[in-house]
Amino acid sequence: MTVCGLMRIVLVGCSLIAIGGAGAAQPVERPLRMIAANAVKDGLQQLTTQYERQFGHRVEIVWSGTEATARRIAAEERFDAVLIGGEAIDRLVAAGHLAPDVKVAVARTGVAVAVRNGYPPPVIDSADALRAALLAAPRVAYSAGPSGVYIESLIVRLGLGEQVAAKLTRPSSGAEVAQLVARRAVDLAFAQVSELVGVAEIQSLGPLPPSLQNYTIYVAASGRSDVHPQTTAWLRFLTSPQAREAIEAMGMEQP
């Protein structure tokens, strides 16, 4: 083979390497993974779409109740950020599962009441009225999440702990409570306002009266290590003025 022929082979080989390098697949950025409470689902879905369009970063949301989410994180499930009730966030920070200095309050909501279709709507405007409604209802439900923890304590305060215990159902999330009401599996139910907004086949009685109301603040926080580089930017977006409309549409408010 002549020197010129050898040079041609070398040049062609180099060209192919160059072409292959230029056309090689670039690494695809993994989505930012967040575990979030069902109570903020509708608003967070809307905000995720806005964020992805505006910034071009993908966000993957895994939905779960607050207490179930806390158990998943304690079991070291992989995630970049979490959005659940603030008290559960504080416990996870104290246990070393979340970064103590990267958390933001996203939304505040109270407890609402609903009954199944066809059930006579009770009056709930005072402690005495609520006591009567709880005694009269054949089946009552509240969740294992923040709203349910409060309702359980309220039932005790009303002196009804033993009287209503046999007719209580306590699923893991308020979203499940809403579905029980919609399926007519329970008659009277309590959940976060956002979990009962817009649910078909139920009669929403609205929030508890101010004298009996309790508020939950939903807080977003970052994992401790190896988190997505956009995690802090995503949490900042959730507390921006741009996010207010989506949060208020759920019956919540920015803290």
N, C-alpha and C positions, 0 to 999 in steps of 0.2 A: 504494500500500500504506500502511495506517495505521501510526502509530508503534507501536501495540500489537501489530500483526501482525509488524512487524519485530523487536520485542523477543522475541516468541514464537519466531521463527526462530533468533535469536541464542541464546536459552536452550536450545532443542532441540539446536543445533549444539554448544554447550558441554557438554551432557549426553552427546552421542555421543562427544566427545573424551574426556570423563572415563571413560565406560564402556570405550572402546577402550584407554585408558591402563591401567585396572585389569586388563583382560583380556589385555594384551600378554604374549607369552611371555617368561619370565625366562631369562637366560643359563644354560645347563647347564654345571655344573662339569666340566671334562675329567677323565678318570681319571688317577691317578698312574701313571706308566709305569716299570716296573722291568725290567731285563734280568737274568736270574738263571741260575745254573748248574743243569744237569739233576740234579746230585747232591743238591740240596735240594728237588727238585720236590714230592714228596709232602707233606712238612711245610709248605712254603711255601704250597701250595694251601689247606691246612687253616687256616693262620694268616691268609691273605687273607680267607677266609670269615668268620672270627671278627672281624677288624678292621672289615670292611665292615658287619657287623651291629651291632657295638658303637659305631662312630663315624660311620657313614653316608657314608664317603668311599670311592669306587670305586678299586680297584687293578687295573691291567692288567699281567700278567706275560708277558714274552717269554722263552722257554726256549732256552738255548744252552750249549755247552760253555765252560769257562773261557777257553781260548785263542781260540775263535771270538768270544766276547763281547768280549775285549780288542781284537780286530781291528775289530769293529763300532764300538766306542766311539772308537777311534783314527781311524776313518773319519768321525767326527762324526754318527753316527746319533742321533736325538733320544731322550732318556731323562731321567728325574728321579733315578733311583737304580739302583745295580747291586749284585749279590750274587754274588761269585765268590771263587776262591782268593786268600788274603791277599797272596801274592807278586805276583800279577798286579795287584791293587789298588795296591800300592806303586809298581809301574812306571807305572801310569796316572796316579797322583798326581804322580810325578816328571816325567812328560811334560806335565803341565798339563791333563789331561782331567777330573780329579776334584777336588773341594774337599778340601784337605789337612786341614781341621779338622772334617769331618763324616763320620766313619766309625766303625763299631762291629763288634766280633767277634761273630758270630751262632752258629756251630756248629763243632765240632771232630770230625774223623773219621779213621779209619785206613784202610789198604788191606786188601781182602779178596780171596779166591781162589775161583774156581768152575770146574767142569768141565761139559761137556755131559752130558745124560742118556745112560746106557749106557757112559760112559767110566769105567774103574776109578779110583776116587778115590785120588790119591797121598797119601803122607805129606808134610806141609809143616812139621814141627815143629822143623826146624833148617836151617842153611845147606846142609849136605850133602844133606839130604832134598829141599830145594827145587831144588838143582842137578840132582839125579837126575830130579825131576819135569819140569823144563824140557827136559832132554835127551831124555826119553822121549816127550814130547808131540809128536804130528805137526804140530799147528797151535796157535800161541799168540797171544793178543791182549792189548793194553793200550792205553789212550787217549793222546791228545796232551795231556791235561790234567795237573793236578798229580800224580795217582797214577801216571800213565804215565811222567812225567818221572822220578819216583823209581824205578819198576821198571826203566826203561832203565839208570839208574846202578847199580842193584843187580845186574842181569845182567852188567854190566861187572866189578863187584866180585867176582862169582862166577867170573869168567874164562871167560864163555860168549858174549861179544859176537859173535865170528865164527861160532861153532858153531850158534847159534840164529837168526842174522840172516835166513836164507832162509825160515824158517817163521813169521815175525812178521807180524801184521796190526795196524795202528795207526790206528783211526778217530778222529774228532775229540773224542768224548765217551765217558764211561763208560757212559752209557745205550745207546749203539750197541754197545759191547762186550758188554753183557748180552744184547742182541738177537742178536748173532752166536752167542753160546753157546746161546741158546734155539733158534735155527734149525739148530744143529749144524754151523755153518760153521767153528767152531774147537773145540778140545778142552780147552784150559786157558786161563784168562783172569784178569786182575787189574783191579780197579776199586775205587772208594771203597765202603766197607761199605754205605752207603745205596743205591748204584746196583745192588746185587745182592740186597737185601732184598725178599722177596716176589715175585721174578720167577719165573713158571711155566716149566717145562721146563728148569730148570738144577739142578745139584747144588752148593749153596754149601758150601764147606769152611771158611768162617769167616775171621776176620782172620789176617793173618800173625802168627807168634810174636813176642813182645816184642823179642827180640834182632834181629829183621829189620824191625820195624814202623816206619812213618813216618806222621806225622799232618799233615793239612792243616786249617788254620783258614779257614773261609769268612767273609769280611768284607763288610759292606754299606757303601756309600759314596754320597754325594750328588754330582750334577753340579755344575759350577762356577757356573752362572748360569741364570736364567729357569726355575728348577725349581718344581714344584708346592708350594704353601704348606704342605701336610701332610707333606712329605718327612721332615723331622726327627722328627715325631711317629710316622711309620710305622717309621723305623729304631729309634726308642726302643722301640716295641711289640715288634719282633723280638727284643729282648734282655731282655724283661720275664719275670718268673716265670711269667706266663700262657703264654708260648711254650715253656716247657721240655718239656711233655708231647709236643707235636708234634715237637720236635727229637729227643727220645729215641726216639720211635716209629720214626724213620728209622735207628736204630742209631748216632746221633750224640750229642753231649753239648754243653751250653753251656760255652764256654771259662771 
